């Protein structure tokens, strides 16, 4: 049955134009329904939609199209169940989502939201936005970005993606807002907002900064955390001083 539906799509291929001219759209599924008057394609069971370098897989895919100058253009793809979006930027997973074809942006929601690249994993609780053309990922709600032993947590994370020298996609820069926490093997740093330059492994924190290393606590307005060397610099704000509580490892017992 799947081969029959693929054959139907091949026959309709010239009538079903893609959002970008000369870029075909391929739809595969165990069952396909086409509502011609509404311009809706419904793919059920192991459904797949491919356009350009983007592949969307889900249990159920609904593709919406419109006619412009007698040409059919896809506008949105709604995905339900085991959603998996693949491109050269990485892999995005979620329970349900909407892919805006014109803007090349996918918004996923539900449990187990995550973006996976060869070096990084970004997760979220509320939503995960994936802007393919801008090479940008936005994670909202209990968001986390993890690389190796280093972890960044915040209410909102904005990750800028790029290719490394070998051509593999990874995270280049992460912006964090709200209840920011940076965890390394050496210490934990907290602040109101921050920016992490992944290439130089340098994180900058601003607002109510607190750095904890073992029993030692440092407080200030701004901090620079070098995740490679483990060296942190704490800076005072206007009218404020840097404060620290240092606890000796071998403190004498009080009689």
N, C-alpha and C positions, 0 to 999 in steps of 0.2 A: 504493500500500500504506500509506503514512503516513497518508493521509486515513481509511482504514478503521480503523486503530488509534485515531485521534483520535475517531472516531464511537463506538467501543467504550467509550472512556473517558467520553464524554458520557453514554452509556447507564448506565454504572456510577457516574456522578457522585454520585447520592444515597446509594449504598451505601458509597462511599469517602469517609468524612468526614475532614476535616483535623484537625491537632493542636489548632487553635483553632476553636471553633464558628463557623459561618458564613464560614469562610475556606476556599475551595476549593483543592484540589490538582490541578494540571494536569501530565500526563506526556505527552511526545511522543517518538517514536523511529521508526526505520525498521522495527524489530521489537519487539514487546512480549510478554512471557510473564508470566502470572499464576498463581502457585501458591497456590490459595485456602486449602488446609488450613494452609499455613505462613504465610499472609499476606505473601507476598513478590511484589513486582513487579520484573521484570528488563527494562530497556530497553536495547536494543543499536542502535548506529549513530546518530550525531548525536542522542544522547539529551539530554532536557531535562526537568527537574522544576521547577515553580514553585509556591511557597506564600507567600502574603503578598507582601512586597516582596523576596523572595529567589528568584533563578534560578540553578540549578545545571546546567551543561552538561558533558558528558564523552562519551567513546567508549562507555562502559558504565556504567549506573547501576542500582543494586540498592536498592530501597526496602523497608524492613521495617515492618510494621504489627502492631498488636495490637487486640483488641476489649475495650472497657471500657463496661459498661452497654449492650451491644448496639450500640455505636457503634465504628466503625473509626478508630483513631488511628495516624498514622505516628510511628515512634520514631527511626529512623535512615535516612540515605541514604549508601550507599557508592559512591564514584566512582572510576573507573579510566580513565586515558588522557586527556591534554589537558583537565584539569579547569579550569573557569572558573566562579567564583562571583561573581554580580553583585548588588549592592543599592545603596541610596542612600548607603551608607557608603564604597563604592569597589569595586574589582575585585580578586579574589584568584585567583592562578594556581598550579598545581602538577601533578604527575604523577598523584597519587592522594590520596584523602582520605575523611574520614568527617564527615558533618554530623549533629549531634545536634539533632533537631527540638525537643525539650522545652527544652533549654538555649540554643537558638539559637547554637551554637558549631560551627565547622568546624575540623578539624585536618588540614592538608595536609602531605604529605611528597614526597620525590623531588627531581629537579633543577628548576632555574628557579623556585624558590619566590619569590613576590613579591606584595605588596599595592600597588596603584596608586591614588592619588587625584589630583585635578587639580594638586596642588602637591608631592606627596611620593611617593617610592618606597621601600618597605621590602622587603629581601630577607633570606633565611636559607639555611643549608645543611642543617640537620637537620629542622626542622619550623616551620610557621607556623600559629599559632592565631588564629582570627578570631571574637571574641565580639560578635555583632551587637547584642544587647540592651544590653550594657555599653559598646558603642562602644570596643572594646579589641582591639589586635593584639599578639600575643606572638611574637617571632622568636627562634629558638634556633639557636646554632651559626654562627659567622662572620656574625653579623647586621649589617646595615647599614641606616641611614636617611639618605636623601639629599634635600636641597632646594636647588636651584640649585647653587652652588659649595661648599656646606657639607655635610660628611659626618660621620656618627657611626658608629663601629664598636664592637662588643662581643661577648662570648660570648652575652649575653642582652639583648634590647631589649624594652621594654614601652611601646607607643605608645597614648596616649589620643586618640581621634578626636572631632571636633566640627564643626559647620557654621559657616562664616564668615558675615559680614553679607550676602553675596549668596546664601547658601543652599548653597554648595558645601562638600563634605566635605574636611577637611584634618586634619593631625596637630597637636594642641594641646600635648602634653607627651610627652617621651620619657624613660624611666628606663633606665639602662644599668648592667650588672654584668659584671665580669670583663674584663680587658685592654681597658679603654675607651680609644678614640682619637677625638679630635675634630679634624677637618681643615678649615681655612678657607684662603682665599687668602693670609692673612697669616702663619699659624702652625699648628703641630701641638701639641696638648695631650694628655697621656696620664695615666691614673689607674686606680685599682681599681674605682671606681663613680662614677656621675654622674647628674645630672638636667638635662634641657634644656627650658626654657620657650620654646616656639616663638614665641608671640605677642610676647614681649619680646626674643627672640633672645639669651637669657642662659643659659649653661651653667655648672653648678657641678660641680667634680670633687673627689673625696676620695680620700686614700690614695696615697702614693708619686707625687705629681703632678710631672710634667715638662712644661715648655713649651719648645718649640723654635721660634725665629724666625730663619731664616737660619742663621748660625753661632753665634747666641746661645742659651744654655741656662739655664733657670731651674728650680730644684727646690724643692718645699715639700710641706706636708701637705694643703693645700686651695687651690683656685683658682676664680676667677670669670672666665669668658671671655665677653665681649660680641661676638657674631658680627656685629652690625651696625656697631659702631664700630671693631672690631679692638683694643679696649683690654682687657687682662687684668690681674687682680689676683691676686697669689700671697700666701698666708697661711701663717704658721708654725704648727706643732702644738705640743702641750705638750712642753716640754723640747727643742724643735727650733728651728732658725733657717732662714730662707729663704736659699738660696744661688743665686748666679748666675755664669755664665761669659759675659762680654761680649767679643766680638772686634771690634776697630775695623775699619772697611771698608778704610781705607788704612793698614794697619800698616806701620811702617818695616821695610825689609829688614835682616836680621841679617848683618853682614859675615862 
